[in-house]
Amino acid sequence: MSEANNHNKADVIVVGAGPAGVSASITVARGGKKVVLVERGSFAGAKNMYGGVIHSHAASEIFPNYQEAPIERFVEEHSYVLLSDDASTKITYKNPHHNDNAFVAIRAKWDKWCVEQAVKEGVYYAPDTLVKELIVKDGKVVGIVTDVEEYFADVVIIADGVNSLLAKQLGLRKKIKPKHVVLGVKEVIKLSPEIIEKRFGLKKDMASAMEIVGGPLKDVFAMGIVYTNKDSVALGIGVSLDDLKTKKIKPYELLDKLKEHPFVADLIEGGELLEYSAHLIPEGGYKKIPKLYTNGALVVGDAAMLVNNVHFEGTNFAMISGKFAGETALDAIERQDFSENQLCLYKKKLENSFILKDLRTYKDVVRILTGRTASFLGYYPEKINEFFGIFTCADGVAKKGKFQKFTKHFFTKRSLSELFKDAFAGIRIILGILK
Ligand SMILES: Cc1cc2nc3c(=O)[nH]c(=O)nc-3n(C[C@H](O)[C@H](O)[C@H](O)COP(=O)(O)OP(=O)(O)OC[C@H]3O[C@@H](n4cnc5c(N)ncnc54)[C@H](O)[C@@H]3O)c2cc1C
């Protein structure tokens, strides 16, 4: 191991130029300290994919000029879609005063823009550089080994995403279990802006964000998404890795089935497939958050499993956790104390923020839902569609008999014990959230 000198020593090294890493590095640079941001991709965003929605509160906190970024469209309406085999019921929230709450952006462009801002503010950026391992000396992280050379720092911020080999090297994280991770697969389908706006009923340059359950996804713990870019549509599913493994289902076959459902098929008709990608999403929630700090190092974003799957929030958790880690590093530099006792300030910041508060609120939701997949993501979406099928149909047949038949089926197709279990699960979810 070569010793640190001025050339290869920074105050802080950040590994990974995703939303978490770039936010951490820009925070340190704004505090006037030397920070190096290391990214294995040829450019930031080259290796990254996600659904498509970024939450403005976090973007504006890190980048007050975020509206100058390559934003595809601002989200005008947010919908939840329940599918049966053929039908669909859509619930849409729309409020002109909330149009700047969130926006759709393409990571290859957004991440690149974010890094450009960081560099303007003094971050030393090292793309195309793989961090192979951390250097630990006398129980403290003191630097990184890259494929080029060794670099040293007082604090290393680990922002290397869901698989975080570096957090594993430190023993902060164990190998992720399939039940604590979701595989996201996504297609981007080209359509003209005019067709998108007409088909989705959108104002010019505005976006629709849809989350979909049921129908072809009913047999697994899975959800679909449809987000509108400027001149393309992002269509994807997030599906439990555990279900893929045990039920021997191929994710792209599931996505194909979703594309064939009349609701989705109508939205993407005539579109041209531009790209296909896949990425893991941490699903463990509050109970699976690893230890977030050790002597000389902090873990942020997906590497720290900070994702709220109930609300599809990951980028905002990544950005704000990165900011907290950057602030904690600045504080440690000020005090010249890089021990766990000092760096635990990062955890306190997370605890006092929406990040750990929200994850705690939803700590049991995914686990309870996973146990009742067939009900909540299959049976009830189907029944809701059946109900609206009756409710909206005028065919000269009296309604009473149809409702009686519907009610009879509702209680005979599902045993009383299953219905009780569902009700109990629903109550546990509500009580867990309100507690
Ligand atoms: C399918 C899918 C849909 C999603 N949809 C949404 C959504 O709509 N809205 C939302 O808010 N969130 C969404 N998320 C979650 C969101 O993408 C993540 O929570 C967020 O990207 C986490 O940011 P991060 O910086 O922690 O990690 P990442 O974005 O994964 O960035 C990690 C970076 O580290 C780099 N890296 C890794 N290892 C090394 C190494 N050894 N050396 C150097 N560099 C390294 C990688 O190349 C990468 O650039 C989605 C995720 C997926 C997979």
The ligand as a MOL file (V3000), in Angstrom:
LIG
                    3D

  0  0  0     0  0            999 V3000
M  V30 BEGIN CTAB
M  V30 COUNTS 53 58 0 0 0
M  V30 BEGIN ATOM
M  V30 1 C -36.8460 -0.4130 -12.3060 0
M  V30 2 C -36.6490 0.6790 -11.3050 0
M  V30 3 C -37.5850 1.7020 -11.2200 0
M  V30 4 C -37.4000 2.7410 -10.2940 0
M  V30 5 N -38.2610 3.7980 -10.3270 0
M  V30 6 C -38.0420 4.8470 -9.5250 0
M  V30 7 C -38.8180 6.0360 -9.6510 0
M  V30 8 O -39.6420 6.1630 -10.5720 0
M  V30 9 N -38.5830 7.0580 -8.7710 0
M  V30 10 C -37.6320 6.9640 -7.7980 0
M  V30 11 O -37.4730 7.9260 -7.0290 0
M  V30 12 N -36.8590 5.8640 -7.6780 0
M  V30 13 C -37.0210 4.8200 -8.5230 0
M  V30 14 N -36.2070 3.7240 -8.4450 0
M  V30 15 C -35.1690 3.6700 -7.3840 0
M  V30 16 C -33.9940 4.5600 -7.7120 0
M  V30 17 O -33.5400 4.3440 -9.0250 0
M  V30 18 C -32.8410 4.2760 -6.7420 0
M  V30 19 O -33.3300 4.2840 -5.4290 0
M  V30 20 C -31.7360 5.3070 -6.8800 0
M  V30 21 O -31.1960 5.2960 -8.1830 0
M  V30 22 C -30.6100 5.0430 -5.8810 0
M  V30 23 O -29.5490 5.9270 -6.1210 0
M  V30 24 P -28.0650 5.5670 -5.6600 0
M  V30 25 O -27.2280 6.7470 -6.0200 0
M  V30 26 O -28.0950 5.1100 -4.2540 0
M  V30 27 O -27.6530 4.2880 -6.5200 0
M  V30 28 P -27.4940 4.1060 -8.0940 0
M  V30 29 O -28.4040 5.0020 -8.8210 0
M  V30 30 O -27.5960 2.6450 -8.3390 0
M  V30 31 O -25.9990 4.5870 -8.3810 0
M  V30 32 C -24.8870 3.8360 -7.9690 0
M  V30 33 C -23.7000 4.2760 -8.8050 0
M  V30 34 O -22.5200 3.6670 -8.2990 0
M  V30 35 C -21.7250 3.2210 -9.3930 0
M  V30 36 N -20.8690 2.1300 -8.8720 0
M  V30 37 C -21.2920 0.9430 -8.3620 0
M  V30 38 N -20.2360 0.2190 -7.9460 0
M  V30 39 C -19.1360 0.9720 -8.1840 0
M  V30 40 C -17.7530 0.7690 -7.9550 0
M  V30 41 N -17.3070 -0.3440 -7.3770 0
M  V30 42 N -16.8900 1.7300 -8.3500 0
M  V30 43 C -17.3260 2.8890 -8.9240 0
M  V30 44 N -18.6490 3.1350 -9.1440 0
M  V30 45 C -19.5400 2.1920 -8.7750 0
M  V30 46 C -22.7510 2.7780 -10.4340 0
M  V30 47 O -22.2020 2.7270 -11.7280 0
M  V30 48 C -23.8290 3.8580 -10.2700 0
M  V30 49 O -23.5740 4.9740 -11.0970 0
M  V30 50 C -36.3230 2.6970 -9.3770 0
M  V30 51 C -35.3800 1.6660 -9.4580 0
M  V30 52 C -35.5240 0.6880 -10.4400 0
M  V30 53 C -34.4530 -0.3640 -10.5480 0
M  V30 END ATOM
M  V30 BEGIN BOND
M  V30 1 1 1 2
M  V30 2 1 2 3
M  V30 3 2 2 52
M  V30 4 2 3 4
M  V30 5 1 4 5
M  V30 6 1 4 50
M  V30 7 2 5 6
M  V30 8 1 6 7
M  V30 9 1 6 13
M  V30 10 2 7 8
M  V30 11 1 7 9
M  V30 12 1 9 10
M  V30 13 2 10 11
M  V30 14 1 10 12
M  V30 15 2 12 13
M  V30 16 1 13 14
M  V30 17 1 14 15
M  V30 18 1 14 50
M  V30 19 1 15 16
M  V30 20 1 16 17
M  V30 21 1 16 18
M  V30 22 1 18 19
M  V30 23 1 18 20
M  V30 24 1 20 21
M  V30 25 1 20 22
M  V30 26 1 22 23
M  V30 27 1 23 24
M  V30 28 2 24 25
M  V30 29 1 24 26
M  V30 30 1 24 27
M  V30 31 1 27 28
M  V30 32 2 28 29
M  V30 33 1 28 30
M  V30 34 1 28 31
M  V30 35 1 31 32
M  V30 36 1 32 33
M  V30 37 1 33 34
M  V30 38 1 33 48
M  V30 39 1 34 35
M  V30 40 1 35 36
M  V30 41 1 35 46
M  V30 42 1 36 37
M  V30 43 1 36 45
M  V30 44 2 37 38
M  V30 45 1 38 39
M  V30 46 1 39 40
M  V30 47 2 39 45
M  V30 48 1 40 41
M  V30 49 2 40 42
M  V30 50 1 42 43
M  V30 51 2 43 44
M  V30 52 1 44 45
M  V30 53 1 46 47
M  V30 54 1 46 48
M  V30 55 1 48 49
M  V30 56 2 50 51
M  V30 57 1 51 52
M  V30 58 1 52 53
M  V30 END BOND
M  V30 END CTAB
M  END
